[in-house]
Amino acid sequence: MQNQKVVFENRRGQALSGILDLPVKEPAGYALFAHCFTCSKNLKAASNIARALADAGIAVLRFDFTGLGQSKGEFSDTNFSSNVDDLLAAVSYLDREHEAPAILVGHSLGGTAVLQAAAEIESAVAVVTIGSPSEPGHVARMFTGSEETLRDRGEATVNLGGRPFLIKQQFLDDLEKQDLKASIGSLRKALLIMHAPLDDVVEIDNASALFMAAKHPKSFVSLDTADHLLSREVDSRYAGRLLAAWASRYLPESAAHDGLSADSGVVVARTKADGFRTELRMDSYGLVADEPRSVGGTGLGPTPYDLLSAALATCTSMTLRMYANHKKLNFESATVRVEHDKIHAKDCEDCESNTGKIDEFRRTISLEGDLTDTERERMLEIADRCPVHRTLHSETKVRSALA
């Protein structure tokens, strides 16, 4: 992944600072990321999510709202509506310099803002919220204790996340004008809602309200054990990978497979430095492989031996289907169960080896249909003729070379 620092102007002519995270190859699509209230584009969760999307072939623009981070302007002069305007300015920048965003992602109040802005972003086909309030006014709870000062003086300094911010009455007035439910109900874009059940900043009930207000297609993912800011790296990376996989349905095929491509008959696998999770690409199909948590993986996909067992099981089932069709048997289905173990050779009575360990695949076949005992026994014999079975029993060579 590579990133570029960018600067563009909002509707007030103020310079907004952003980072464009780019995949190694030509992007299959662009996403716009809106950070949480008083946060910045450099929040660790934001950068991890952007990295996951870039790794999946999706370019991401994350930027600082007016008056935050490295963007110009005064935070005290901003409000929810100005955040929406900043998002639209970012869309204009992408459309002008690269490509208008197809995916909108927002964290906390940033998610609420992208929901409000989405109706004006024609290029967007999918929207993602992470720990987002169901109403913009939710953020006003952070000002509890300052209401009287705001009312009397028109402004107050409040402590948010350990930092002082000047808030003006116009901020609260603007929140009261918003009608997010109407915007969500007429969204007409795919929606993914991600929320942590233990979120003590924006309670999980907000996710329920968003989900109920939205129309299909809509999805919900529970970020179990995560906090509001996704402060643990494992949580933000997990959210990013899930987001990338979900977004793949709404982007060109190449976007979701980590920039991998494979010719017909070739399988390509790539494992990165952050674990055992491996992207697989074969022809026009993509898969994810992994290892269990017990050995350092994340358990997000089948293991290599699971895939090998799956190859034997599917090949067996297909072979039985072909045989039954050829013989015109009253056959409905075959369910094949395969278990793999490594056993000591000395414990295998019918093995040629008598030292070390060998691989043992135990295959159980359930046949459904009006079959005679003779036909069932014959199909058990046919199972041994499946090509993968024969490959496992024949001499095999693996020849390796550095690319």
Rosetta blueprint (number, residue, H / E / L):
1 M L
2 Q E
3 N E
4 Q E
5 K E
6 V E
7 V E
8 F E
9 E E
10 N L
11 R L
12 R L
13 G L
14 Q L
15 A E
16 L E
17 S E
18 G E
19 I E
20 L E
21 D E
22 L E
23 P L
24 V L
25 K L
26 E L
27 P L
28 A L
29 G E
30 Y E
31 A E
32 L E
33 F E
34 A E
35 H L
36 C L
37 F L
38 T L
39 C L
40 S L
41 K L
42 N L
43 L L
44 K H
45 A H
46 A H
47 S H
48 N H
49 I H
50 A H
51 R H
52 A H
53 L H
54 A H
55 D H
56 A L
57 G L
58 I E
59 A E
60 V E
61 L E
62 R E
63 F E
64 D L
65 F L
66 T L
67 G L
68 L L
69 G L
70 Q L
71 S L
72 K L
73 G L
74 E L
75 F H
76 S H
77 D H
78 T L
79 N L
80 F H
81 S H
82 S H
83 N H
84 V H
85 D H
86 D H
87 L H
88 L H
89 A H
90 A H
91 V H
92 S H
93 Y H
94 L H
95 D H
96 R H
97 E H
98 H L
99 E L
100 A L
101 P L
102 A L
103 I E
104 L E
105 V E
106 G E
107 H E
108 S L
109 L H
110 G H
111 G H
112 T H
113 A H
114 V H
115 L H
116 Q H
117 A H
118 A H
119 A H
120 E H
121 I L
122 E L
123 S L
124 A L
125 V L
126 A E
127 V E
128 V E
129 T E
130 I E
131 G L
132 S L
133 P L
134 S L
135 E L
136 P H
137 G H
138 H H
139 V H
140 A H
141 R H
142 M H
143 F H
144 T L
145 G L
146 S L
147 E H
148 E H
149 T H
150 L H
151 R H
152 D H
153 R H
154 G L
155 E E
156 A E
157 T E
158 V E
159 N E
160 L E
161 G L
162 G L
163 R E
164 P E
165 F E
166 L E
167 I E
168 K E
169 Q H
170 Q H
171 F H
172 L H
173 D H
174 D H
175 L H
176 E H
177 K H
178 Q L
179 D L
180 L H
181 K H
182 A H
183 S H
184 I H
185 G H
186 S L
187 L L
188 R L
189 K L
190 A E
191 L E
192 L E
193 I E
194 M E
195 H E
196 A L
197 P L
198 L L
199 D L
200 D L
201 V L
202 V L
203 E L
204 I L
205 D H
206 N H
207 A H
208 S H
209 A H
210 L H
211 F H
212 M H
213 A H
214 A L
215 K L
216 H L
217 P L
218 K E
219 S E
220 F E
221 V E
222 S E
223 L L
224 D L
225 T L
226 A L
227 D L
228 H L
229 L L
230 L L
231 S L
232 R L
233 E H
234 V H
235 D H
236 S H
237 R H
238 Y H
239 A H
240 G H
241 R H
242 L H
243 L H
244 A H
245 A H
246 W H
247 A H
248 S H
249 R H
250 Y H
251 L L
252 P L
253 E H
254 S H
255 A H
256 A H
257 H L
258 D L
259 G L
260 L L
261 S L
262 A L
263 D L
264 S L
265 G L
266 V L
267 V E
268 V E
269 A E
270 R E
271 T E
272 K L
273 A L
274 D L
275 G L
276 F L
277 R L
278 T E
279 E E
280 L E
281 R E
282 M E
283 D L
284 S L
285 Y E
286 G E
287 L E
288 V E
289 A E
290 D L
291 E L
292 P L
293 R H
294 S H
295 V H
296 G L
297 G L
298 T L
299 G L
300 L L
301 G L
302 P L
303 T L
304 P H
305 Y H
306 D H
307 L H
308 L H
309 S H
310 A H
311 A H
312 L H
313 A H
314 T H
315 C H
316 T H
317 S H
318 M H
319 T H
320 L H
321 R H
322 M H
323 Y H
324 A H
325 N H
326 H H
327 K H
328 K L
329 L L
330 N L
331 F E
332 E E
333 S E
334 A E
335 T E
336 V E
337 R E
338 V E
339 E E
340 H E
341 D E
342 K E
343 I E
344 H E
345 A H
346 K H
347 D H
348 C L
349 E L
350 D L
351 C L
352 E L
353 S L
354 N L
355 T L
356 G L
357 K E
358 I E
359 D E
360 E E
361 F E
362 R E
363 R E
364 T E
365 I E
366 S E
367 L E
368 E E
369 G E
370 D L
371 L L
372 T L
373 D H
374 T H
375 E H
376 R H
377 E H
378 R H
379 M H
380 L H
381 E H
382 I H
383 A H
384 D L
385 R L
386 C L
387 P H
388 V H
389 H H
390 R H
391 T H
392 L H
393 H H
394 S L
395 E L
396 T L
397 K L
398 V L
399 R L
400 S L
401 A L
402 L L
403 A L
